Amino acid sequence: MDEQFLETVMGLIMHGGDAKGKAVEAIAAAKKFDFEGAEAKLTEAQAALGLAHKSQTSLLAKEAGGQSVPLSLLMVHGQDHLMNAITFIDMAKEVVEVYRQLETMRQ
């Protein structure tokens, strides 16, 4: 496993995990009816997700170009982080919206 590959896979893991974490923080902010904070965290989550996607795209481009990309536990772990982040961000957006509606009903 070369250093560039390892760095790319670690980008998947690190940025995917960061994206999910920011989505969790968005839900926590919405739970306190802090929708400005929730939106800021969702924006941060999307930015981190973009970085994770960049890592994934570089690996896909290599493979599409005929270069073999090694399948490793780290690679699977990175892909898992990315997919979980995507799912969690989608769910966080929905949860934030539910809290918005709940606040409207409280008033």
C-alpha positions in Angstrom: 0.0 0.0 0.0 1.7 3.2 -1.1 1.7 6.4 0.9 -0.6 8.4 -1.5 -3.2 5.6 -1.4 -3.1 5.5 2.4 -3.5 9.3 2.5 -6.5 9.2 0.2 -8.2 6.5 2.2 -7.5 8.3 5.5 -9.2 11.4 3.9 -12.3 9.2 3.3 -12.2 8.1 7.0 -11.4 11.5 8.5 -13.7 13.7 6.4 -16.5 11.2 6.3 -16.4 10.9 10.1 -16.2 14.7 10.5 -19.3 15.1 8.2 -21.3 12.7 10.3 -20.2 14.4 13.5 -21.3 17.8 12.2 -24.7 16.3 11.3 -25.0 15.0 14.9 -24.1 18.5 16.1 -26.8 20.0 13.8 -29.4 17.7 15.4 -28.2 18.7 18.9 -28.6 22.4 18.0 -32.1 21.9 16.6 -33.1 20.1 19.7 -32.4 23.4 21.5 -34.3 25.2 18.8 -31.1 26.8 17.6 -31.8 26.6 13.9 -29.1 29.1 12.9 -26.6 26.8 14.7 -28.2 23.7 13.1 -27.9 25.2 9.6 -24.3 26.2 10.2 -23.5 22.6 11.3 -25.3 21.2 8.3 -23.2 23.5 6.1 -20.0 22.3 7.8 -21.2 18.7 7.3 -21.7 19.3 3.6 -18.2 20.8 3.3 -16.6 17.8 5.0 -18.6 15.5 2.8 -17.3 17.3 -0.2 -13.8 16.6 0.9 -14.5 13.0 1.5 -16.1 12.8 -2.0 -12.9 14.3 -3.4 -10.9 11.4 -1.9 -13.3 8.9 -3.2 -13.3 10.4 -6.7 -9.5 10.3 -6.9 -9.7 6.6 -6.2 -12.4 6.0 -8.7 -10.5 8.0 -11.4 -7.4 5.8 -10.8 -9.4 2.7 -11.2 -11.3 4.0 -14.2 -7.9 4.9 -15.7 -6.7 1.3 -15.5 -4.7 1.5 -12.3 -5.5 -1.1 -9.7 -6.8 0.2 -6.4 -6.1 -2.2 -3.6 -9.1 -3.4 -1.6 -8.2 -3.3 2.1 -10.0 -3.1 5.4 -9.0 0.6 5.5 -10.6 1.2 2.1 -13.8 -0.5 3.2 -13.8 1.4 6.5 -13.4 4.7 4.5 -16.3 3.8 2.2 -18.4 2.9 5.2 -17.7 6.3 6.8 -18.6 8.1 3.6 -21.9 6.3 3.1 -22.9 6.7 6.8 -22.1 10.4 6.5 -24.4 10.8 3.5 -27.2 8.9 5.2 -26.8 10.8 8.5 -26.7 14.2 6.8 -29.9 13.4 5.0 -31.6 12.3 8.2 -30.2 15.3 10.1 -31.9 17.6 7.6 -35.2 15.9 8.2 -34.8 16.0 12.0 -33.9 19.7 11.9 -37.1 20.3 9.9 -39.2 18.4 12.4 -37.8 20.5 15.2 -38.7 23.7 13.2 -42.3 22.5 12.8 -42.4 21.6 16.5 -41.3 25.1 17.5 -43.9 26.6 15.3 -46.6 24.5 17.0 -45.3 25.6 20.4 -45.8 29.3 19.7 
